[in-house]
Amino acid sequence: MIFNTQLVLVTGASGWLGTRLVRSLIAGIADCSDLPKIEPHTEVRCLVLKGQDTYELQTISDRIKIIEGDLRDVKSLSPFVRGAKNAILFHAAGMIHPKKTREFTEINVNGTKNLLEVAAIEGVRRAIVVSSNSPCGCNPHVDHFFDESSPYHPYMGYGRSKMQMEQLINTFHTEGNLETVIIRAPWFYGPDQPPRQTLFFKMIRDGKGPLVGDGKNLRSMAYIDNLCQGLMLAAIQSQAAGQTYWISDENPYSMNQIIDTIEHLMEHEFGQNCVHKRLRLPGIASEVAWMIDYSLQAMGVYHQKIHVLSEMNKTIACSIAKATKELGYKPAISLEEGMRRSIQWCKNKGYL
């Protein structure tokens, strides 16, 4: 179980997950001491959009090489994959919250196709691609868990684009062009989080933590280092080629549990004055939001807050049994410790 390559490629490297993955590849994951790092001579080549902030990446190691490019422009990808024979590619770039729905297809589907085509030509050995829970949609009831045999039932435009992306990836593998592994990541959390996650903490502190319905619906979540562990295992385990894996914390959490845990930690360990209230909405609020979201997306328009509200009363839960058995995946961090680290990071940054 070693990274037998002189080059690792990472797309979306300046993003939350991408930066954490690059750091994990070079420095390892503290909670997974048996997981190998890349060799000291291995170059990590990072694809970023022009103008993106790469300061955090550049502080990790002098082995990192920054390449500007755009998945939508296949010519711009040539410097990124040049001389990449036998390389490992981590494709973490993607569009989640666009301005226009057409960007889902342009980036998640067509952009991935562009990337895998040039990677195959250059002889990249394996591509590990970050997907989502969204191709499978929402669980039919609270006791149901998705696994890798669950049928596609994509949720809105994002889910359709990720489904089409997965189908494309599997075609590359079955046709022998490139080894591929798909990692389905649910809602993830942890240090280096984006502003929307910090806002969620502030809402809980201020008594505006959103609960739609009774709050008993379950959500699988992935602490960011657990997710990085799954991605790295997918790169080094030979039997992972051509496979799809759900990667999350060991068990899903109810929305009540998520909000209660964050509130408790902020008040009792971080000195935050919490209001101890919830922004409670009836379950029908999510159904109304779903109808509005569906109508807007049919017109090519995406509204992030309406979309998120449409999911708030849904159960989105998965089983990690396959990843545990085949990859040796062992999520080391669960909700309380993961949120503790997230809040500490926010505190250190002066965000709370």
LINSUL-V298705 format. One record per pair of residues at least 6 apart in sequence whose ideal C-beta (glycine too) atoms are under 7 Angstrom apart, sorted by the first residue. I is the first residue (numbers start at 1). J is the second residue. Records with the same first field share a line. If there is no record, write none. Layout:
I=J  J
This chain:
1=36  236
2=36  236
3=36  38  39  42  88  235  236
5=42  86  87  88  125
6=41  42  43
7=42  43  45  84  87
8=25  38  42  44  87  88
9=45  80  81  84  87  89  90
10=18  21  22  44  46  47  90  92
11=47  91  92  93  115
12=18  92  93  94
13=19  22  46  47  48  57
14=48  52  53  54  57
15=92
16=192  193  194
17=92  130  188  224  227
18=92
19=56  57  192
20=192  224  228
21=90  92  228  231
22=44  46  57  60  64
23=60
24=225  228  232
25=37  38  44  232
26=37  38  44  60  61  63
27=37
28=35  37
29=35  225  228  229
31=225  332  333
32=229  332
35=229  232
42=63
43=63  65
44=63  64
45=65  67  80
46=57  64  65  66  67
47=67  69  80
48=54  66  68
49=68  70
50=68
54=66
57=64  66
58=64
67=79  80
69=76  77  79  80
70=76
71=93  107  111  114  115
72=106  107  110  111
74=114  118
77=114  115  118
78=118
81=118  119  122  124
82=122
84=119  122  123  124
85=122  123
86=123  125
87=124  125
88=125  126  235
89=119  124  127
90=128  231
91=112  115  127  129  130
92=130
94=107  108  130
95=103  104  107  108
96=158
97=302  304
98=104  302
99=302
100=300  301  302
101=157  297  300  301  302
102=300
104=157  158  161
105=161
108=161  162  165
109=161  164  165  168
112=129  165  168
113=168
116=127  172  178
119=127  178
120=172  177  178
124=178
125=179
126=179  181  235  241
127=178  180
128=181  183  231  234  235
129=169  180  182  183
130=183  185
131=162  165  166  182  183  184
132=162  184  185
133=184  186  316  318
134=154  155  158  159  162
135=152  154  159  162  163  166
136=146  150  152  153
137=153  154  155  159
138=155  314  315  316
139=146  315  316  317
142=216  217  218  315
145=317  318  319
146=246  317  318  319
147=246  318  319  321  322
148=244  245  246  322
152=163
154=160  163
156=293  297  307
157=297
166=182
169=180  182
172=178  180
173=179  180  242
179=241
180=242
181=234  240  241  243
182=244
183=230  231  234  245  247
184=244  245  246  247
185=222  227  247
186=220  221  222  248  316  318
187=219  221
188=221  222  224  227
189=197  221  223  224  338  339  342
190=223  224  225  338  341  342
191=341  342  345
192=345
193=342
198=346  351
201=262  266  343  346  352
203=209  210
204=259  262  263
205=266  272  274
206=275
207=275  276  277
208=279
209=259  278  279
210=279  312
211=255  259  278  279  280
212=281  283  285  286  312  313
213=282  283  313
215=254  255  256
216=254  256
217=254  255  313  314  315
218=252  253  254  315  317
219=252  253  255  258  316  317
220=248  252  316  317  318
221=248  249  253  335
222=247  248  249
223=249  333  338
225=333
226=247  249  331  332  333
227=247
229=329
230=245  247  323  327  329
233=327  328  329
234=240  245  327
237=326  327
239=326
240=326  327
245=322  323  327
246=318  319  320  323
247=320  323  329
248=318  320
249=331  334  335
250=320  331  334
252=317
253=335
258=335
259=278
261=335  336  339
262=339
263=274
265=339  340  343
266=272  274  343
267=274
269=340
270=343  347  352
272=352
283=313
285=309
286=309  310  312  313
289=306  309  310
290=310
292=306
293=303  306  307  310
296=302  303  306
320=329
323=329
343=352
346=352
